[in-house]
């Protein structure tokens, strides 16, 4: 026999004692909806619907929770024989603390109860430079001055993988040659190198377990000879879904925004990028792009059906001097202002709606 629900009796068993007829009628009346009470004059009684009140006992209605500088040491974690170079808390719950030390060891500590050292990971031959948890907390990635990266199982302590490119690294980032190197965590092979940084790379952020893992964000940059022989840096971020572009941003320094030549160059780059993307397979009926100078941005839209771009290209008028083919009025939204924020939110929502609609079509 099984219960039909947690508070039910056994199937086929006795249903238990029944209420007498009179009591059963009274119980049914209790279950009936409570009639509305007519308002009465005089002193309010507690428990009457619509007469609930609140009494505030603070000094001020806003920011009544004061913040103080810590004055008491709660706990000391001791166990490393040399200096600690890095500490990380377990994502989401923060009940575990991971530390990396110059003594070449990684220690995993309890935070909320005893504060004891739960595990010690040993494998590096030189000082540990950095450590991090995976987003689910099941794995640990460490790197050291022995030019090695190690992937650990946080629960068993087993070393799952070893990676190295022969250089001192921070995660998968060699800080001395301006590169980011991406590894395949299963094979240990290098699958991608990002080499467009102008200086040493200090840190990177991995995005994992997102709501929609089909999206990939790819940052990149390039340089060209700008106005007055100055080197102009353009930062590009492309968002793809299933290897198809759905949105991209080109960011330029605002110092030369007032120069017609720089705006025309930005417009030229946007149209060239739309042309390059259109040669492949576009997942969405429209592709959006933002051209950004500092905080001012212009929205571009490419229609996959007609292969047209909005704003449309302004042709040069012959015999009338130089034509401003990228007027400054195109960059009429400021991201720090309410108008610009709303415009950007509207654009994001439209792209999101297109991707969700396409996803339903593919699944249906």
N, C-alpha and C positions, 0 to 999 in steps of 0.2 A: 504494500500500500504506500501511496505517496501523498504528501500534502498538496492541495491544489493551490494554496498561497500561504505565506508565512503564518497567518493567524487562523487558518482553517483547521477543521478537524480531519481525522483520517478518512480517506475515501471508503465509503461503505460502512463507516462506523456510526456511533450514536452522535446525533447533532447537539447533545447537551441539553440541560434543563431549559424548558420553555417558560416565558413569562406568563403569568395569569392574564386573563382577558382584560381586566380593568387596568392593570399595570401596563399592558401592551398598548392600550389606547393612549395612556398618558405619555408613553415613550414616543408614540407616533406624533403627538402634538408638539413635543419638544423639538422634533426634527423639522416641523413646519417652519417656513420663513418667519422671522421676527417682524411683527407689524411695526410700521413707522410710528414713532412717538410724537405727539403734538407738542410743540414748544410751550413751556410753561414759564410764567413770569416768576421772578424771585431768584434765589440763590441757585447757582449751577450745582448739580450733583455729579459726583465722580462716576465714570463709567457710562455716561449718557453719550450715545453716538453724536459726533460732530462737536463735542466739547473738549477734545484733547488739547492740551497746552504744553508748552516747553518753557523751562526756566533756564537761562544761561547764567553761569556763575563765574565766568572769566572776567578779566579786566577789559578786554576789547574783543570785538567779534571777529576780527581778522588777525591771523598769525598769533594765536594764543599759545601755540606750542613753541617754547623757547629752545634754542640750541646752545649748548655749552661746549667749550673746549674740553676734551677728555682730561681728567685729573687723576684717575686711578688706573693702574695696570691690572688688567683682568687675569692675564695668563702669560707665562713665558714658555715658549717651545724650545727646549734644549736637546741637542743630539748631534748636530753637525760639529765637526772638529775644526772647521775653518769657516770663513765668511760665507754668508748666504747671498747669492747673486740674484735670485728671483723667487717669488712666491705667487701662486695662483689658487683661487678658490674654485671648488667644483661648481659648474654652471647650474643655475636654477635654485638649488637647495643650499649651497655654500656650507654644508656641514662637514666637508673635508677640505684640507689645506695641503697643497703640494708645494714643496720647496726644492730648489736646486742650489747646490753649493760648490764652492771652490774645492771641497774635498772629494769631488767627482761623483757624489752620491745624490740621489733623489729620495726624499722622505715624504711619506703620506701621513698626515696627522688628523686626529679627531679634533673637532672644533667645539661642539656643543656640550660634551659630557666631561670625559676625563682629560682630554687634551693629550692623550698618549700617541706615540708614534706607532702607526699600524703596519707600515711596510717601508722597507728600504730597497731601492732599485740601484743595483750596481752593474756597471758595464763600461762607462766612459773611462778613458785613461787620463784625461785632463779635466780641468775645471768645467762645470756645467755652465753654459752661457744662457740658455733659455729653456723653458718648459711650457707646455700648454695641455689642457684637456681637450678631447673631442667634445662636440656640443652635447652629446648624450652622456658624457662622463665615463664611457666604457674604455676609452683608450687614452694613452698619454704619449705625447711626442716631445722628445728632448733633443737638444743639440749642444755640442761642447767644443772646446778649443782643441780637441783631438780630431777635428774636421769630420766628425761623424754625427749623423742623426739616427735616433733609435725610436721605433714605435713599440710601445709597451701595452700589454693587457693590464688595465688598472686593477682588476680583481685577482688574477692569478700571478701577476708579476712577470709573466713570460715576455721575452723580447720577440716581437712578431716579425719586424723587418729592420734592416739597416740600410741607410742611404748615405752616399758621399759623392762629392764631385771634387774632392781633394782640396777644398778651401774652407776657411773658417766661416761658418754660416750661422744665421739666426733663422730657425725653422728651415724653410727652403729658400732663404734669401742670402746670397753671398753679399756682404756689405762692402766688399772692397772692389768689385768690378761693375757696380751699378746695375746688376741684373736680378731678376726674379726667376727662379727655376722651379717648374712644376713637375712633380713626380707622380707616377702611377703607384698608388698605395698597395696594389696587389702584386705587380711585377717588380717594382723598385726602379723602373726605367724612367728616364727623363722624357716627358711628352711635350713640354712647351718651355720656351725661354723668352722672357720679356726683357729686352735690352735697350729700351728707349729712355730710361731714367737719366737725368743729367748729373746726379750725385748719388752718394751712398744711400741704400735703402735701409730704413730703420725698422720698419714693421710691416706686416701684412695682416689682413683679416679674411678668414674663411667664412663663407656663408653655407650653412648646411641645415638639413631638416627644415627647409622653408615650406610654406604652404603650397607652393607650386614649384617643384624642382625642375620644371622644363625651362625656366628662365635662367639665363647666364648673362652676367654683367662683365664686359671686357673693356677695361681702360687701356688707353694707348696715347702716344703723343708723337708729334713730329715737328720739325723746325724748318723754317725757310728764311730767306733773306728779305727782311721787311723794309719799311721806309727808312731812308738815310742809312742804308747798309747795316741796320741793326738786325740781330737774329730774333725772329718772332717765333714764340712757342705756342703751339695749339694743342690743347688737351681734348681728346675724343673719348667718349664713352658710348659703347654700342650695347644695347640690350637685345638679346636674341631669344627666341622660343623655338626649340627643336631645330636649332641651327639656322633659323630664319629671322632676319632683323625685324623688330617691331617698333623700335624707337632708338634715336641716337642724339647725342649732344656734342656740339663743338664749342669749346670755350677759348676765348682769346683775351689777352690783357686789354683793359679799357684805356690805356694811355694814348692810343692812336685812334680811338673811336671816332673822333671828330674829322679824321682824314678820309676823304672820299675813296682814295685808293685802297685803304684797309678794309672798308666796308664792302667795296666791290670784290676784293679778294675773298672775304668771308662768304659772300653770296656765291661766288664762283665755286668755292670748295663745297658748299652745301649741294649745289646742283650736280657737281661731279660725283658726289657720294650717292645721291639718288640714282644717277645713271648707272653707277657700278652695282648698286643693290638690285636694280631692275633687271640686270642681265641674269641674275640667279632666280630662284623660285621664291616669290613673296607669299608668305602665309596669309597675310591680312589684305583686305581690299584697299587699305590706305596705310601709308607709312609716314610717321611724323618725325620731325627733326627740330632741334632748337639751335639757333645760332646765338651765342652769348658773348657779350662784351662786359666783363665785370658783373654787374647785377642787372643790366638791361638785356632783354632777349627778344628775339623775333621767332615766331612759329612758322615752320614750313610744313606743307602737306603734299605728299605725292599720291596721286590717284592711280592705282595699279591698272584700272580698266582703260583709262584714256591716256595714261603715261604723261600727265600734265602736273605741273608744280604750282602751288599757290604759296606766296605771291608770284604772279607770272613774271617772266623775265622782261625787263625793260630794254628795248633795242636802242642802240646808239643812233641819234639823229644826225645824218650827214650834213656837213657844212654849217653846223651851229655850235661849234666848239665842243667842249667835253660835256657829255651827258651823264648825270648822276644816275647810274643804273641800280644803285642800292641806297635809296634815300634814308636819311637818319631816322625819319618817322617810322620806318619798318620796325625798329627796335624800340617800340613804344611801351613795353611792359617792364616794370621794375619788380624784381622778385621779392624785394624787401617791403614793398608796398602792398596794400590790401588788394588792389586791382591785379597786380602781377601774381600774387598768391592764388587768387581765385581763378585766374586764367590758367595757371599751371595745374591746379587741382582739376579743373574742367578737362584739360588735356589728358591728364593721367586717368581719369575716370572713363574717358572715351576709349583710350587704348585698352584699358582693362575690360571694358564691355565688349570690344571687338575680339579680344583673345578668348574671353569666356564663351562668346557666341561660336567662335571657330572651334573651340574645344568640344562644345555640345554637338556640333555638326560632325566632327570626326568620330566621336563616341557613339553617335546615333546612326 
